[in-house]
C-alpha cells in the first residue's frame, strides 16, 4: 500500500513538472516600421560599465499527443550581461539582467574576488 502511494505521488509530481511551460524572456520582434524600443536598466551608482553583451537562446516547445495533432511554439531566454568595476575599490562585477521588458534590476550580481591558487595556463 505504501509503495503504491509513493508511486502515485511520484507520477503526479512528474506529470506536473513535465507540463510546466518555459518562460519566454526574449523581447517581442518588431516590424521594420516600428519605433525604436528603449529600455532603462538600473545599475548600482558606484559601478562603472566596462562592457555590455546581449545574447538570446531560442528553443521549440512541442506539444501534442502521439497520434494526434502536434503544435510548436518558439520561446527563449534573453540576457544582458554587464561587466562593471567599482569606481572606488576597483572590484569587478558581472551583472545579469533577464526579461528586460519587465525587470529593470539585475537578476544576479556576481563579484569576482582573488583566489588562493595562482593562475595557470
Rosetta blueprint (number, residue, H / E / L):
1 X L
2 X H
3 X H
4 X H
5 X H
6 X H
7 X H
8 X H
9 X H
10 X H
11 X H
12 X H
13 X H
14 X H
15 X H
16 X H
17 X H
18 X H
19 X L
20 X L
21 X L
22 X L
23 X L
24 X L
25 X L
26 X L
27 X L
28 X L
29 X L
30 X L
31 X L
32 X L
33 X L
34 X L
35 X L
36 X L
37 X L
38 X L
39 X L
40 X L
41 X L
42 X L
43 X L
44 X L
45 X L
46 X L
47 X E
48 X E
49 X E
50 X E
51 X E
52 X E
53 X E
54 X E
55 X E
56 X E
57 X E
58 X E
59 X E
60 X E
61 X E
62 X E
63 X E
64 X E
65 X L
66 X L
67 X L
68 X L
69 X L
70 X E
71 X E
72 X E
73 X E
74 X E
75 X E
76 X E
77 X E
78 X E
79 X E
80 X E
81 X E
82 X E
83 X E
84 X E
85 X E
86 X E
87 X L
88 X L
89 X L
90 X L
91 X L
92 X E
93 X E
94 X E
95 X E
96 X E
97 X E
98 X E
99 X L
100 X L
101 X L
102 X L
103 X L
104 X L
105 X L
106 X L
107 X L
108 X E
109 X E
110 X E
111 X E
112 X E
113 X L
114 X L
115 X L
116 X L
117 X L
118 X L
119 X L
120 X L
121 X L
